[in-house]
Amino acid sequence: MLRFARLATEILAPWVWVLTLPLAVAWSATGHRPIPALSWGLLISVTGSLLPMALIVRGAKRGRWDGHHVTDRAGRRVPLLFAGLSLGVGFAVLLVGGAPPALIALAASMLASLVVAVAITFGAKFKISLHAAVASAAVVVLTLTYGPWLLLLAVLVAWVAWSRVALRDHTTPEVLAGLLMGVVVGGGGYWALLTALT
């Protein structure tokens, strides 16, 4: 059972969602044109996922935090701040480069989610589940982009949410808070921004 939980925690980790989600949104936002989709999607994927994950893995190897999931709340300060700065650079390039509204809305909602996560983690001193937050936000964004059939991916959200509690990396309230934040800030923020931009 724990092996099944670890599998969910790894393959449905935040960096995996943030790596793939922008490419899926970009595919739709660019009218299924491969080069623009890859260009805009990879910009968000690299600045929002790959660069922050590279910092996290490097820091974990050097013993700066307790692993590549950074389960210790205090250790999340540098990774979250770096993720915000990195994604902020990507967001600026999207704005200057005239990216499609859906990608601007996606990057902005991701930045908003990071700000809220930092406020909750360090302001409220509450270790909200980023696995649950990112997964639930991604499913909302995909559903808004491709239609209601994508709600079936909620099964994956439930799986990763269960895994965080099963592995004792989070409590049930921390996971539920993450799910709520993902739906409201990540998914709801994306919808509100996209509506305003189009």
N, C-alpha and C positions, 0 to 999 in steps of 0.2 A: 504493500500500500504506500509506503514512504517513497519507493522508487517511482511510482506513478505520480506522486506529488512533486518529486524533484524534476521529473520530466516536464510537467506543466510549468514549473517555475523557470526552467531554462528556456524551453522553446517558445514560451509566451511572455518572456521577460520584456520590460518596457523598451529596451533598445531594439528588440526585434520588431515590435509594433511600429516604433518611430522610424525604423529603417524602411519598412515596406509600405506603410500607410501613405506617405507623400507620393510614392510612385503610383499607387492606385488612384489617388485623387488627381494627380497630374495627367494620367491616361485619359480620364474623363474630361478634365478641364481644358485640355489641348485638342479635343476632338479626335482622340486616338492617333495622334501623330507621334511616332516614336522618338524623334530627336528632341522636339520641344518637351515632351513628357519626361524623357530621361534627364534633360538639362535642368528643368525646374524641380523635378522630383528628387534628383540626386543632391541638389543644393540643400534642400531641407533635410534629406536623409543623412548627409555627411555632417552638417553643422548641428543637427538635432540629435543624432544617434552615434555615428561612428567616432567623431572627435571626443565627445564626452565619455563614451565607453572606453576609448583608448586611454584616457586619463584615469578612469576608474581601475582598469586592469593593471595599469602601471603602478598605481598607488597601492593596490591590493598586493601585488608582488613584492613591493617594498615594505609592506607591513603598516602602511599609513591608515588603512581601515581593515575591517574584518572579512573582507572577501569582495567579489565582484558584484554582489547584490547590496553591499553596504547596509547590513541589517541594523547596525548600531546607529541610533538616531544622531548622536553627536558627530559621527563621521560623515554625515551627509552634507555638511555645510559647503565644503569645497566642491564636491561633484555637482551639487545643484547650482551653485553660483557660476561654475564654469559652463555648465549646460546652458544657463541663461545667457551668458555672454556670447557663447558660440552661436546659439540659435539667433540671438539678436543681430549678429553680423549677417547671418543668412537672410534674416527678415529684411534688413536694410538693402541687401542686394536685390531681393524680390521687388521691393518698392521702386528702387532706382531703375531696375531693368524692365519694369512694366509687366510683371508676372500676371497670369490670370487671377481674377478675384478669388476663386476657390483656394488657391495656394496661399494668397495673402491672408485669407481668413483662417486657413489651417495653421500657418506659422504663428499668427497672432493669438489664436486660441491655445496653442502649445505654450507660448510665452506666458499667457495669463495663468495657465495651469501651473507653470513653474513658480510664478509669484505666489499663488495661493498655497502651493505645497511648502514653499519656504516659510510663509507666514504661519501655517499650521504646525510645521515641524519645529520651528524655533521660537515663534511667538507664543503659540499655545503649548509648546513642548509635548506634542502628540505625534507619535510615529505613524502617520497615515500611510496606508499601503499604496505605493506607487505602481506596483504590479496591477492592482485592481483598478486604480484610477486611469491608467493609460489604456488598459484593455477595454474598459467600458466606454471611454471616450472614442476609441478607435471604431468600435462597433456602431456607435451613434453616427459618426462621420461617414462610415461606409454605407450605412443604411440611407442616410440623406443623399449620398452620391449615386448609389446604384439601385436603391429601392428596398421595399420591405422584406424581400427574401433574405437579405443580409442579416436580419435579426436572428436568424438561425445561428449566427456566430456567438450569440449570447451563451451558448453551451460552453464555448471556450472560455468566456469570461467567468462563468460559474466554476469551471475546472481550475483556473488559475487562482480564483478567490479562495476556493476550498484548500488548494495546495499551500497557500501562505499560512493558513491556520493549522493545517495538518503538520507542517514542518516546524510549527511554533516560532515562525519568524514574525508573525503578527497575531494580535488578538482579533476576535470577531468584530468588535467595534471599530478597530483600525481598518479592517478590510471593508466593512460597510461604509465607513466614512470615505474610503478611497473610491468605492463604486459610485457613491453620491457625487463626489467631487468630479469624477470623470464624466458623468452624465450631464451635470449642470454646467460646470466650467468648460471642460473640453468639448463635449458634444453640443451643449446649449450655446456656448460662446461661439463655436464655429457657425452654427445656424444663424445666430444673431448678426454676426459680422458679414456672413455671406449675403444675408438678406439686405443689409445696409449697403453693401458694395455693388449689388446687382439691381 
